[in-house]
Amino acid sequence: MKRVKPWAQPLIALLAALVVPSGAQAMDPPGYTAPFGDTLETLNFPLLPMLRTAPGWAEALRTDAGLVTLTAQRADRVRAAAACTEKPACLADAWEWTPGDIATVEAALRRIVAKPGRAQALAGQHMRPSGRFARHEALADPAFIVAAWADTAAGMNNLIAVYGQGKPPRYPLIDATIFDTKDARFGAVLDAHGQVTAAGGRADDLVFDAPARYAIGLLRMNERTDATAFRQLLTDTNAAASRLAARTRWADYRYPALLVFGHGPEDAQSRTGVMGYIRMARAADLFRAGLAPFIVVSGGNVHPNRTPFNEAVEMKRILIEQHDIPADRILIEPHARHTTTNLRNCARLLFAAGLPTDRPSLIVTDPMTAAYIGSEMLMTRTVQETGVKPGSVTVADTAFAFEFLPDRKAFHAEPLDPLDP
């Protein structure tokens, strides 16, 4: 074997870094790298850092006469809320985006996007290639940007409604506020949060920034930071499998990956649900049979409410410890909270990790869940809850399994699902 010259080793390492993923972030599609990190703000409201990043946009927004007036009006509204009488809810009301507010911002966005080069700087360079607004991708740039803004405002209002006013979220048993929002003591908390947010204004703030900080602050106060949990682990633990995927002979396998969705327990002691064990046993058998070179485990901290255990992390541990699956053959997706987002997040990860996406992977489930996985009901619900169809599910000739062909639309970020956008 010919030995590599010492002087060539750094060059080889550099070339490897360029072509081999260091780890699968699962949020950026191939060909795009976000110019900002994963925070609660950027994950929930990706339009806002893009507006700040795209050349010319931040200054245009900061100096737009309509937005200058709106910023002052909203600040007055917040100050006036200190004397409101229907506390605690009215304290949070002041931070919401009213229909008039939303329309004022829309008008400003339309004015700015009409200027030369602005549409390309924002929509062409960031919004479209990021995939985060895929639900609106068929729209022309002005309407595309405005639709993304409407989603963003709705996302902020949803956070304020659920975690500031106690309105039920889509899944109240696992996602609701941890406070009694009718308690006067919570009113004192909201008052303090509003004052601190208002006092934290920055010289370069845009009209969106203080309301976004207020909404995300409510999420933090409720300890609902699931969207940012495991981000570093996601990169580190998936790195070895991502590198292995880059040199895999895919023609040797029928499927790129076996996808296993978590099943959370309903007691605080168990680390994973009983159906999870059944699905993992089935996936281990199919892995040993050579159907696919990788297993993707998907699931977040879901059941029971506010559990400390993460489904994907626990499934990986069990596959290694109890089924002797090599660690570098397992990728984790540690955020999905429902079957709908299992589909979407697995699609994101397949793209991000560099696995083939021009042919289907295999969802491995159990006899009790199989009918639901293959149903039209699941795909309808997925579109309703994630905003897009993240891929197609079709019947496989393997028992208790379905083929899943991912679609890049899966990168659409859904602001109405703040624990896993």
Residue pairs with C-beta under 8 A, 6 or more apart in sequence:
4 12
19 246
20 242
20 243
20 246
21 239
21 242
21 243
21 245
21 246
21 352
21 353
21 354
22 235
22 239
22 242
23 234
23 235
23 236
23 237
23 238
23 239
23 242
24 234
24 235
24 238
24 241
24 242
24 331
24 349
24 352
24 353
24 354
25 38
25 231
25 234
25 235
25 352
26 234
26 333
26 345
26 348
26 349
26 352
26 353
27 34
27 38
27 43
27 348
27 352
27 411
28 34
28 130
28 352
28 411
29 129
29 130
29 131
29 348
29 351
29 352
29 408
29 411
30 351
30 352
30 354
31 129
32 129
32 130
32 131
34 42
34 46
34 49
34 130
35 49
35 53
35 126
36 42
36 49
36 53
38 228
38 231
39 228
40 216
40 219
40 220
40 225
40 227
40 228
40 418
41 48
41 49
41 212
41 213
41 216
42 48
42 49
43 227
43 228
43 413
43 421
44 155
44 159
44 216
44 219
44 227
44 413
44 415
44 418
44 421
45 152
45 155
45 156
45 208
45 212
45 415
46 130
46 132
46 133
46 413
47 127
47 132
47 133
47 148
47 149
47 151
47 152
48 152
48 206
48 208
48 209
48 212
50 122
50 126
50 127
50 130
51 57
51 58
51 61
51 122
51 206
51 208
52 58
52 206
53 126
54 118
54 121
54 122
54 125
54 126
55 117
55 121
56 115
56 117
56 118
56 121
57 112
57 118
57 121
57 122
58 204
58 206
60 112
60 115
60 118
61 67
61 108
61 112
61 206
61 207
62 204
62 206
64 108
64 111
64 112
66 104
66 107
66 108
67 104
67 105
67 108
67 206
67 207
70 101
70 104
70 105
70 207
71 207
74 101
74 207
74 210
74 211
75 198
75 210
77 94
78 94
78 95
78 194
78 198
79 198
80 94
81 90
81 91
81 93
81 94
81 194
82 91
82 191
84 90
84 91
84 93
84 94
87 184
87 187
87 190
87 191
88 164
88 165
88 181
88 182
88 183
88 184
88 186
88 187
88 189
88 190
89 164
89 165
89 166
89 181
91 164
91 187
91 190
91 191
91 194
92 160
92 161
92 164
92 165
92 190
92 218
93 165
94 194
95 160
95 164
95 194
95 197
95 211
95 214
95 215
96 156
96 157
96 160
96 161
97 105
97 153
97 156
97 157
97 211
101 153
102 149
102 150
102 153
105 149
105 153
105 207
105 208
106 146
106 149
106 150
109 142
109 145
109 146
109 149
110 142
110 146
112 118
113 119
113 122
113 123
113 141
113 142
113 145
114 142
119 141
119 142
119 145
122 145
123 141
123 144
123 145
124 141
127 133
127 144
127 145
127 148
128 137
128 144
130 411
131 408
131 409
131 410
131 411
131 412
132 411
132 412
132 413
133 144
133 147
133 148
133 151
133 412
133 413
134 387
134 388
134 408
134 409
134 410
134 411
134 412
135 147
135 151
135 387
135 388
135 409
135 412
136 143
136 144
136 147
136 148
137 144
137 409
139 147
151 415
152 208
152 415
154 415
154 416
155 215
155 415
155 416
155 418
155 421
156 211
156 212
156 215
156 415
158 169
158 415
158 416
158 418
159 215
159 216
159 218
159 219
159 418
160 214
160 215
160 218
161 167
162 168
162 169
162 175
162 176
162 177
163 177
163 218
163 219
163 221
163 222
163 224
164 181
164 190
164 218
165 181
166 176
166 177
166 179
166 180
166 181
166 182
168 176
169 175
169 176
170 385
170 416
170 417
171 337
171 338
173 305
174 302
174 303
174 304
174 305
174 337
175 224
175 337
175 419
177 222
178 222
178 223
178 306
179 186
179 189
179 222
180 186
189 221
193 214
193 217
193 218
193 221
194 214
196 217
197 210
197 213
197 214
197 217
198 210
200 210
200 213
201 209
201 210
202 209
219 225
219 418
223 306
224 418
224 419
226 300
226 301
226 335
226 337
226 419
226 420
227 335
227 418
227 419
227 420
227 421
229 300
229 301
229 310
229 334
229 335
230 310
230 312
230 313
230 332
230 334
230 335
233 313
233 332
233 334
234 332
234 333
234 334
237 316
237 332
238 331
238 332
238 349
238 353
240 327
240 328
241 294
241 328
241 329
241 330
241 331
241 353
242 331
242 353
242 354
244 293
244 294
244 328
244 329
245 293
245 294
245 353
245 354
245 355
246 354
248 293
250 256
250 293
250 356
252 293
253 290
253 291
253 292
253 293
254 291
254 292
254 362
255 291
255 292
255 359
255 360
255 361
255 362
255 403
256 292
256 293
256 294
256 350
256 355
256 356
256 357
256 359
256 361
257 292
257 293
257 294
257 295
257 296
257 331
257 350
257 355
257 361
257 362
258 283
258 286
258 287
258 291
258 292
258 294
258 295
258 296
258 361
258 362
258 364
259 295
259 296
259 298
259 342
259 346
259 361
259 362
259 363
259 364
259 404
260 276
260 279
260 280
260 283
260 295
260 296
260 297
260 298
260 315
260 364
261 279
261 298
261 299
261 336
261 339
261 342
261 363
261 365
262 272
262 273
262 276
262 297
262 298
262 299
262 300
262 302
262 311
262 312
262 314
262 315
262 336
262 342
263 272
263 273
263 274
263 275
263 276
263 279
263 299
263 311
264 272
264 273
264 276
264 299
264 302
264 303
264 304
264 307
264 311
265 271
265 272
265 273
265 274
265 303
265 304
266 273
266 303
266 304
267 304
268 304
268 307
270 309
271 309
271 314
272 309
272 311
272 314
272 315
272 318
273 303
275 366
275 368
275 369
276 299
276 311
276 314
276 315
276 318
277 318
278 366
279 364
279 365
279 366
280 297
280 315
280 318
280 319
280 322
280 323
281 323
282 364
282 365
282 366
282 400
282 401
283 295
283 319
283 364
284 319
284 323
284 325
286 292
286 362
286 364
286 398
286 401
287 295
287 325
287 329
291 362
291 398
292 361
292 362
293 329
294 329
294 330
294 331
294 355
295 319
295 325
295 329
295 330
295 331
296 330
296 331
296 332
296 333
296 346
296 349
296 350
296 361
297 311
297 312
297 315
297 316
297 319
297 330
297 331
297 332
297 333
298 311
298 312
298 332
298 333
298 336
298 342
298 345
298 346
298 349
299 310
299 311
299 312
299 315
299 333
299 334
299 336
299 342
300 310
300 311
300 312
300 334
300 335
300 336
300 337
300 419
300 420
301 307
301 308
301 309
301 310
301 311
302 311
302 337
302 338
310 334
311 334
312 332
312 333
312 334
313 332
313 334
315 332
316 327
316 330
316 332
319 325
319 330
320 326
320 327
320 330
331 349
331 353
333 342
333 345
333 346
333 348
333 349
335 341
335 345
335 420
336 342
336 344
336 345
336 346
336 420
337 419
337 420
338 385
339 372
339 373
339 378
339 382
340 378
340 381
340 382
340 385
340 386
341 385
341 386
341 417
341 420
343 378
343 382
343 390
343 391
343 393
343 404
343 410
344 382
344 386
344 388
344 390
344 410
345 410
345 420
346 361
346 404
346 406
347 357
347 390
347 391
347 404
347 406
347 407
347 410
348 390
348 410
348 411
350 357
350 361
350 406
351 357
351 406
351 408
351 410
351 411
355 361
357 405
357 406
359 405
360 394
360 403
360 404
360 405
361 403
361 404
361 406
362 396
362 398
362 401
362 402
362 403
362 404
363 373
363 393
363 401
363 402
363 403
363 404
364 400
364 401
365 373
365 400
365 401
365 402
366 400
367 400
370 400
370 401
370 402
372 378
373 393
373 402
374 393
374 395
374 402
378 393
379 389
379 393
382 389
382 390
383 389
385 414
385 417
386 412
386 414
386 417
387 412
387 414
388 407
388 409
388 410
388 412
389 407
389 409
390 406
390 407
390 409
390 410
391 404
391 405
391 406
391 407
391 410
392 404
392 405
392 407
393 402
393 403
393 404
394 402
394 403
394 405
395 402
395 403
396 402
396 403
413 421
414 421
415 421
